[in-house]
């Protein structure tokens, strides 16, 4: 299982990289709502979203494979249940980012760059909580 775990971690890192940078592109697009810079940012958003989809899908699939191969994690305390709930929240955040890429592609953004700066902090909170749960296993 070490290979499975290693690739799970690699794709978690890939997923988070996308979720950290994609909202930053939203900040820049909100500050540049028209013109060639906006068009470039829209292309960057779409391409980064594709990579983020791949990283997220593989992280989730490999995580499920790990759970199937080591189901005792589900009975070793409540930490795994909380982690899975946080992962579900992270998937919801990812889907929200996907929706926002569409909002920018249509030129329909109504939010400020300040809002996107705050929105950009959400995956960091997920990361901190998930890592603490996995390493400390407080429950």
C-alpha positions in Angstrom: 0.0 0.0 0.0 2.9 2.5 0.2 2.7 3.1 -3.6 -1.0 3.8 -3.3 -0.5 6.1 -0.4 2.4 7.9 -2.2 0.3 8.6 -5.3 -2.7 9.6 -3.2 -0.5 12.3 -1.6 0.9 13.4 -4.9 -2.5 14.0 -6.4 -3.7 15.6 -3.2 -0.9 18.1 -3.6 -1.8 18.6 -7.3 -5.4 19.2 -6.3 -4.6 21.7 -3.7 -2.2 23.5 -6.0 -5.0 24.1 -8.4 -7.4 25.1 -5.6 -4.9 27.6 -4.2 -4.1 29.2 -7.6 -7.5 29.1 -9.4 -9.2 31.6 -7.0 -6.1 33.8 -7.3 -6.8 34.0 -11.0 -10.4 35.0 -10.1 -8.9 37.9 -8.1 -6.9 39.1 -11.1 -9.9 38.7 -13.5 -12.2 40.6 -11.1 -9.6 43.4 -11.1 -9.3 43.3 -15.0 -12.9 42.8 -16.1 -12.3 43.4 -19.8 -9.6 43.3 -22.5 -6.8 41.0 -23.5 -5.6 40.5 -19.9 -9.1 39.3 -18.9 -9.1 37.0 -22.0 -5.8 35.5 -21.0 -6.9 35.0 -17.4 -10.0 33.1 -18.7 -7.8 30.8 -20.7 -5.6 30.2 -17.7 -8.6 29.5 -15.5 -9.9 26.8 -17.9 -6.6 25.1 -18.3 -5.9 25.1 -14.6 -9.4 23.8 -13.9 -8.7 20.8 -16.1 -5.5 20.0 -14.2 -7.4 20.5 -10.9 -10.1 18.2 -12.0 -7.5 15.5 -12.8 -5.7 16.0 -9.5 -8.9 16.0 -7.5 -10.4 13.0 -9.2 -7.3 10.9 -8.7 -6.8 12.0 -5.1 -10.4 11.0 -4.3 -10.2 7.7 -6.2 -6.9 6.8 -4.6 -8.2 7.8 -1.2 -11.2 5.5 -1.7 -8.8 2.7 -2.8 -6.9 3.2 0.4 -10.0 3.0 2.4 -11.1 -0.2 0.7 -7.7 -1.7 1.2 -7.5 -0.6 4.8 -11.1 -0.3 6.1 -10.0 -0.4 9.7 -9.4 3.4 9.4 -13.2 3.8 9.6 -13.3 2.1 13.0 -10.1 3.6 14.5 -11.8 6.7 15.8 -13.9 9.5 14.5 -11.0 11.4 12.9 -11.5 9.6 9.5 -15.2 10.5 9.5 -14.4 14.1 10.1 -11.7 14.0 7.4 -14.1 12.5 4.9 -16.6 15.3 5.7 -13.9 17.9 5.1 -13.0 16.2 1.8 -16.7 16.4 0.8 -16.6 20.1 1.6 -13.4 20.4 -0.5 -15.2 18.7 -3.4 -18.0 21.2 -3.0 -15.5 24.1 -3.0 -13.9 22.6 -6.2 -17.4 22.5 -7.8 -18.0 26.1 -6.8 -14.7 27.0 -8.5 -15.8 25.2 -11.6 -19.0 27.3 -11.6 -17.0 30.5 -11.2 -14.8 29.7 -14.2 -18.1 29.6 -16.2 -19.2 32.9 -14.6 -15.9 34.6 -15.8 -16.1 32.9 -19.2 -19.6 34.5 -19.7 -18.4 37.8 -18.4 -21.0 37.6 -15.6 -18.9 38.2 -12.5 -20.6 40.4 -9.9 -18.1 39.9 -7.0 -15.2 42.1 -6.0 -11.6 41.1 -6.0 -11.8 41.4 -2.2 -14.4 38.7 -2.0 -12.2 36.4 -4.1 -9.3 37.1 -1.8 -11.3 35.8 1.1 -12.6 32.9 -1.0 -9.0 32.1 -1.8 -8.3 31.3 1.9 -10.9 28.5 2.1 -8.7 25.7 0.8 -5.9 26.6 3.3 -8.4 26.1 6.1 -9.3 22.7 4.7 -5.7 21.7 4.3 -4.8 22.6 7.9 -7.7 20.7 9.3 -7.2 17.7 7.2 -3.5 17.4 7.9 -4.0 17.8 11.6 -6.7 15.1 11.5 -4.5 12.7 9.6 -1.3 13.2 11.6 -2.7 13.8 15.1 -5.8 11.7 14.9 -7.4 13.6 17.8 -10.6 11.5 18.0 
